[in-house]
């Protein structure tokens, strides 16, 4: 599994933005389809909201990529 760390610039980052920042999705549309298809887990749970706010300590898994959110 590939691990990608994302450092927060603000209080949070939205799920769609995190997928783009990690290189999983090339655009917001790509992120939207990954999320709608149930292929994205946030803290071990399937997440269907592209605008889900991710905070320090959250983990996102999509395929073989694990994204860790840090402040």
C-alpha positions in Angstrom: 0.0 0.0 0.0 1.3 3.5 -0.9 1.1 6.0 1.9 0.7 9.7 1.1 0.8 12.4 3.8 -1.1 15.6 3.3 -0.2 18.6 5.5 -3.1 20.9 6.2 -2.8 24.6 5.3 -6.1 25.4 6.9 -8.3 23.8 9.6 -9.5 21.1 7.2 -9.3 19.8 3.6 -12.3 18.5 1.7 -12.2 14.9 0.6 -12.3 15.7 -3.1 -9.4 18.1 -2.7 -7.4 15.5 -0.8 -7.9 12.9 -3.6 -6.6 15.4 -6.1 -3.7 16.5 -3.9 -2.7 12.8 -3.5 -2.8 12.2 -7.2 -5.6 9.7 -7.1 -8.0 11.9 -9.0 -7.0 14.2 -11.8 -10.1 16.4 -11.4 -13.0 17.0 -9.2 -15.2 15.0 -11.5 -12.9 12.0 -11.2 -13.0 12.4 -7.4 -16.8 12.6 -7.5 -17.1 9.3 -9.4 -14.7 7.5 -7.1 -16.6 8.7 -4.0 -20.1 8.0 -5.5 -19.0 4.4 -6.5 -18.1 3.7 -2.8 -14.4 3.3 -3.5 -13.2 5.7 -0.8 -13.0 5.0 2.9 -12.6 7.7 5.5 -11.4 6.3 8.9 -12.5 2.8 7.8 -16.0 3.8 6.7 -17.3 4.2 3.1 -17.8 8.0 2.5 -20.2 9.2 -0.1 -19.8 13.0 0.4 -17.2 14.7 -1.7 -17.3 17.8 0.6 -16.5 15.7 3.7 -14.2 17.8 5.8 -11.0 16.0 6.8 -9.1 17.1 9.9 -5.8 16.2 11.5 -5.5 12.5 12.1 -8.0 11.4 9.5 -7.1 8.6 7.2 -8.4 8.0 3.6 -8.1 4.8 1.7 -8.7 4.5 -2.0 -7.5 1.4 -3.8 -3.9 0.8 -2.8 -3.3 4.4 -1.6 -3.6 5.4 2.1 -3.7 9.2 2.7 -2.9 10.5 6.1 -4.0 14.0 7.1 -1.6 16.0 9.3 -1.7 19.6 10.7 
